[in-house]
Amino acid sequence: MINTRRYTASDAALWDAFVREARNATFLFERAYMDYHQDRFTDHSLLFYNEKEVLVALLPANAVGTSLWSHQGLTYGGFLLSRKATSEEVGQLFSTLVDYARQQGFTDIHYKPIPAIYHTLPSEEDEYFLWRLGAQVEVCNLSSTVDLLTDAQYLKPEYCRRNTYSHLQQKGFTVDWEAPLSEFWPILTDNLQQRYEAKPVHTLAEMEQLQHAFPDQILCCIVRNEEGKALGGTVLFETERVVHTQYSSASPEGKKVGALDFLYTSLLQVYRLQEGLRYFDFGTSNEDHGRTLNQSLIHYKESFGGRGVVYKSYLIEVSRS
């Protein structure tokens, strides 16, 4: 039997301690990350206990009207599981969640599983029980991920990328691994505005706040030419097994010379040698909830060895479950 209760601010230390030991969690679920944008969401996260009053799972969530969402401020985030949680208990978690949602007046649940590349132990029990519930896939985005432990020949970027890297290296280009976010942000915002009439999900102040809270997990890397000028860069999120490119952009000058070719080739060379890391995730290449695939963008990521990992969201209709 599994029981649940809603998260309160007094649970922060308990929550974070569980996240750090969970078998499928990352630092994005710690409250210092989740709460930076608490003014935008009505948090409705849940804690789940077994019959022995042992905490076995968390669900980062927020509420919008009569819908309960796997937290919309996060890319992924279904049940965070203890290392001892069994398949039977995961099945009970869903039963408890649906009963709770019904009692609270929710009509539907939107659930985003954590992609397997982030798991430190196999943790796909939720996918099985989602199928058992008859949950429908409502979003399916395709990410491009490099397996850093695979054959070295496979990891080599296509010839044109390697040629650009060698040329820029000879010219004196370098990667600054500890660059200030404030130097990268104008490049990023200008590029998003010009190409998509969009803005970064995070403001500069928010990202600086997050980097201050997680200095070992959030890095800003910038490509500099021989004169030290910033031509492009990326914001990296390092988790236990995965390095994820949260943002990447180059200036018009950087695009002309291939600054991102130089950057990604450099990053892959370094991360291949870092013990414990398994994957380099370039992120998704989709629009319209996954229905549109940006072919040129995903081809670019695949040219560095990226291959497909899906980020899904399921719809659970409470009245039918």
Secondary structure, DSSP 8 states (H G I E B T S, - for coil): --EEEE--GGGHHHHHHHHHH-SS--GGGSHHHHGGGTTTSEE--EEEE-TTS-EEEEE-EEEETTEEEE-TTSS--S-EE-TT--HHHHHHHHHHHHHHHHHTT--EEEE----GGG-SS---HHHHHHHHHT-EEEEEEEEEEEETTS-HHHHS--HHHHHHHHHHHHHT-EEETT--HHHHHHHHHHHHHHHHS---SS-HHHHHHHHHH-TTTEEEEEEE-TT--EEEEEEEEE-SSEEEEEEEEE-HHHHHHTHHHHHHHHHHHHHTTSTT--EEEEEE-EEGGGTEE-HHHHHHHHTTT-EEEEEEEEEEEGGG-
